[in-house]
Amino acid sequence: MPSVLPLGDPAPPDGLLPPQAADGAADRAFGLYVHIPFCAVRCGYCDFNTYTATELGGGASQDAYAATAASEVSLAASVLAESGLPARPLSTVFFGGGTPTLLPAEDLALILGRAIDQWGIEAGAEVTTEANPDSVTPESLAILKDAGFTRISFGMQSAVPHVLKVLDRTHTPSRVPKVVQWARDAGLAVSLDLIYGTPGESLDDWRYSLETALSYQPDHISAYALIIEDGTKLAAQIRRGEVPGIDDDDHADKYELADELITKAGLGWYEVSNWARTPGQACRHNLAYWRGDDWWGIGPGAHSHVGGVRWWNVKHPTAYAGRLAQGVSPAAGRETLDAETRNMERVMLEVRLHSGLEIASLGAAGRHEVAGLIAEELVDPAAAFAGRLVLTLKGRLLADAVVRRVLPD
């Protein structure tokens, strides 16, 4: 089942933000995340807040979802204005899920159109949707492009049938090159998402998936290690001994192979799990998360962050739609981050970026650790001497350990 919401303070029914949210807002980018909580099939590894038609029950309609989400867009614009936030055009928009393209392309266009009507959008803004390879057509992609979408991220995951089967993916490998070409024909940039470490996946399987994905010449690749979340089907299968468990050494071998092949193909890493053909083709929306900019999350279970205030919506689509129908904020809870927490999160996220972390921003204990990190070949010495903490390949494999070293206890 989907993961639980975090604990926090109650969110006010009107959704208004505390005064600190407006501090310095004019200097921060503003993005929009739109959560589409529907999937045709629940994948065995997934604990995202998503639902199949049989799980939804009564009161939650996919047909009505676009109008409901658009109503939260309007609410968001009002809340930000009434909370004293300056009007800012959207710099990025990202539709995720779930499977956004399970909805008709016209529905996604409706939500995007409402957002642009409310805030405007920067020239050259990035507008992305995730998609399963079996959830798009040439016609739907053309509609998305005409509506203002610039980029599509396909959940390829693997090119090996037995790996896709373990992951409960519904597409066939032969579908991927078709949809990549359709997206290019529509004028959309293409990203491919891959997962490594699936039970039963050999190193040769992973090599084949990488080589196959790279043969399609994507603009961007994400490669994520499979994480087994409690409560998922795959976790239960491993617990019962039906499939093998996860091996950290196997993950490390596969990450190193991914970096080798993707780099050789001409893409450069800009975040531990992400590579882009050019710096301009990095996912700007995700970079905004990692750099602590502002975004509003639309949809059930969606999270938002504005000026150190973080909140999250009620999880179930029925409860979400019901609150908006009553004119009440769908926010379930929120927290106001103190300076120490914001700094800790900044370090955790910026360390993962190729641009690195400014060493001078660390405390004395963290700065003291830098020499040891250089000696252990976890950070780049030239970058460190220039004042930036940038991970080496070895450091990327041990990024969490690096963070623990430079943060105070």
N, C-alpha and C positions, 0 to 999 in steps of 0.2 A: 504494500500500500504506500501511497505518497508519504514522504517524510513529514514530521510534525513541524508546526510553526515555532519559532523561538519564543522564549519568555520575554516580557517587556512590560512597560507601563500601558494602561488603557489609552487608546487613541480617542480624541474627542469626536463626537458625532458629526461636527461640522468640518473636521479634518484640518482646521487651521493650525499653522506651524508656529512654534515659539519664535521670538524676535531674533535669536541668534542665527536662524536659517537664512536670513537676508544679508548677514554680514559678508561683505566681499563677493556677493553673488554676481555682480556685473563682470567680475574677472574670471568666472568659471563657465565652462561650456555647459550646455543643457541638452540632454538627450532624452529619448523616450524608449522604453521597453514595453512591448505588447505581448502578453502571454496568451497563447491559444491553447486551452487545456485539453484538447481532444486528440485521440489517437485511434487508429483503426484496430490496433492490437497493442496490448501492454507488453513491452519487451522485458525479458526476464531479469535484466540487470538494472532496470530503471526504477528510481524512487522519486522522480519528479512529480509535481502536482498535476497529473494528467489522468484522463478518464476515457474509457471506451464507452460506446453507447449503452452496453448492458450494465456498466457500473454506475451510470448517471442516475437512473431511475426517473421518476416524474419530476417536473418542475424546472428542468434544465434543458434548454433547447439550443442545439447548434444553429438552427435557422435564425434564432433571435439574438445570437451572441454578438454579432457585429454591431447591432444597434445598442446593445447593453454596454459594450466596451467603448463605443463612441460617446455614450453618456458620461462615462468616467473621464474621458478626455475633456469634455466640457466642464465637469466638476473640478478637474485638476487645474484648469486655467483660472477658474474663479478662486479656488483656494490659494493659489500662488499669488494672485493679484491682491486678495484681501489680507494675505499674510505679509504684504509689503515687499514681495520679491519683484525686481525689475523685469519688464518684458524682455524675453530673450528668444530669438529664433532657434529652432531645432538645429543642432549640429549633426546629430545622428539619430536614426530610428532603427530599432531591431525587433523583428517579430520572431519569437521563439516559442517553444512548447515542450511537449506536445508536437503536433504536426500542423503548423499554421496553414499549409496548403491543403489540408483536409477540408478547409472552408473554401467556398468559391472565391476565385481571384477578385471578383467584384466586391466581396465582403471585406477583404483585406484592403482594397482600394478605398472603400468607404471609411474605414477607421483611419487610414493614413490621410485621406482628404480632410476629415474633421480635425486632425491634429494640425495640419498645415493651415487650415482656416483659423484655428485658435491662436497659434504661435508664429506662423510663418516658418520659413526654412531657409537656412543659409545657402548661398550659391555653392554648388559642388558638394552638398551634404551627402553623407553615406546613408543609404536606406537598404537594409538587408532583411531577407526572410530566410529562415531555415526551411528545408523541404526534404521529404523522403523521395527517393528516385521514382517511386511508383505513384506519386501524388501530384504530378504536373503533366501538362501537355504543351505542345507548341503554342496553342491558343491562350492557355492560362498564363504562360510566361510573357506573352506579348501584352496581355492586359496589365500585368504587374509593371512592366517597363513603362507603359503609357501612363500609369498612375503615379510614377515617380520612383519606383524601386530601381536601385542601381546595382544590386549585388544579391547573389543567392548562395546559400551554404547547404550543400547536399550531404545527408547522412549516409555516406557510402559504407563506412565502418570496416568492411573487408571485401576482398575480391574472391574469397574462398567459400564455396557453398557450405561446407560443414561448419565453418566458423559463424557464418550468418545464421545457420540453423540454431546453434547454441544461443546466439543473441536474440533469437525470435524475430529477426528482421524479415520483412515480407517481400522485399525486392530480389530480383535475380541479378547476378553480376553483369549480365549482358545489357541490362537497362541503363547502367551508369553512363557509358559513352554516348548513348542517344540523348539523355537529358542534358549532358554537358554541352553537346552540340546545339540542342534547342535553345539553351540559355544564351550561348554565344550568338546564335542567329537573332535572338531578341535584343541583343545589346547589353546583356547583364554580365558583370564580373562573376567568376566562379570560384568558390571555395569548396574543398572536399574535407569532410571530417572522417578520421580513421580512429579505430580503437585497437590497442594491442594488449596482449596478455589474456585473451579469452581462453578458458579451459579447453585444452586439446589443440590449441594453435601452436604449431611448430615455428621455429625460426625461419624455415624455408617458406612456410605459409605467409608469415609476416613480410618477408622479402618480396614474395609474389604480389601481395596486396600493395606494397609501396611502389613497386615497379609499374604495376598496372595503373595505379592512381596517377603517377608521374607521367605516364605515357599520354594522358589526356591533357597535359600541359595546363594544370589549374593555375590561377593567379595566387592562390593561397591554400595552405594545407594546415589542418589541426590534427595532431596525433596525441590521443589521451590514453593513459594507462587505465585499464579496467579496474574499477574499485567495486568491491562486493559490499553492498549496503544491506544492513539488517532489514529483514522483512520482505526482501525481494524473492522472487521465484528462484533465481540463481543461487542466492545464499542458502536456501532450503535444499537445493540439489547438491551443493557442495557438502552441506552438513550431513546429508543422507549417504554421501559417498557415490552419488550417481555421476558426478563429473569431478575432475581433479581440482584442487585448490589453486590459489594464486602464489606465485613464487617471485620474490623480490629480485633475485638474480636474473630471472628470465625477463622481468620488466626492464632491468638495466641494459641487458644485451639488446633488447628490441629498441629501446630509446636510442642507444648508440648507433644501431643500424639505420634507424629513421633519420637521425641527424646527418649521417654520412651520405645516404642516398639523396635526401632532399637537398642538401647543400650542393652536392655534385650536379644536381639538376638545375641549379641556378637560383634557388630560393634561399633566403637568409632568415635565421631565427631572430625574432624580435621579442618573444616571450617564451618561456620554457617549453610550452607545448604548441607553439605557433610559428609558422614560417610564411613569408610573403615573397613574391617574385621581385617586387620593388618596395621601398619604404612606403610609398603612397598606396600600396595595396594591402598594407596591414589593416586589421579590423579596427577602425577608429572608435567604434562603439565600445568594444572591450577595453581598448586603451583608456577610455574615459573612466571605466570602472577602476582599472589598476592605478590611475592617477588621482582618484578621489574627486572627480567632477560631480555635477548634479545630474540626476535622472529621476524621472517619474515612471513607476512600473504600473502598467494597466493590466487588470485581469485578476482572477482568483489566485491567491497565494503569491502575487507579484510583490517584490520588494522595491522600495524607493529610497533615495538618499538625496537630501538637499542640505547643504551647509552644516554637516555634522549631525543632522537629525535623520534617523533611519526608521522606516515603518514598513509594515507588511499587511496585505489584505487578507480577509477571511478566505479560507481554502476552497470551500465547495462552490461550484458554479451556481447552485440554487441560492445559497445564502448571499453570494455576491450580487446576483441579479436582484434579489429581494431588497437588499439595502439601497441599491441605486434607484429602484422603483419607488422607494419611500423618500428619496432625496437625502439619504444619509450616507456619509462617507463609508466605503467598504473597508477602511483600515481596521484591523483587529487589534494591533498593538504597535508600540513604537519605543524607541530609546534615543536619548540625546547623548552623544558620545563626548566624553571628557577629553582633555588635551592628551593625556597619557594614552588612552585607547586609540585616538586618531593617529598618534605618532606610531604606535605599535603596528597598526594596520598599514600605514604608509610604508613602513620598512618591509613588512611581509610581502607587500605587493610590488613595490618598486625594485626590490632585489631580483625579482623574476624577469625583469625587463632587460633587453640588450643595452638600453641606454643607462641602466644601472642606477645606483643610489649614491647621492652626494655624501661622501664620508664625513664631511664637516657637520652634517645634520645629526650624526650619531652622538650618543653620550660618550663620556670619557672611557667607560668600560668597553663599549663597542669599538671605539677607535683603537683601543689597545689590542683588540683581537685581530686587526687587519694584517699585521705582520705574520701572524701564525697562519692565517688563511692563505696568504701568498705562499708561504713555505710549504703548505700542504697542497698547493696547486688547485685550490678551490676558487680563487679569484684571479683575474688577469693583472699581472704586476704593472704593466704599462698604464692601464686604466687607473689602477690604485695610485700610482705616483702622480697621475694627473687629477686625482681627487674624486674618482668615481669607483664604486664597488661594483664590478661587473663579473658575473659568473663565468668560469671556464666550463668546458663540457663536463668535466668531473664535478664541478660545483653545481651544475644544473641537476645532476643526478642526486645531489645531496643538498638541494636548496633549503629544505626545512631545517637541516642541521646548521647551515650557515646563518639562517635567521635567528636560531636559538643562541648562536655565539655572539651576535652583535646586539641583541636586545638585552636589557637588564632583566634580572630575575624578578 
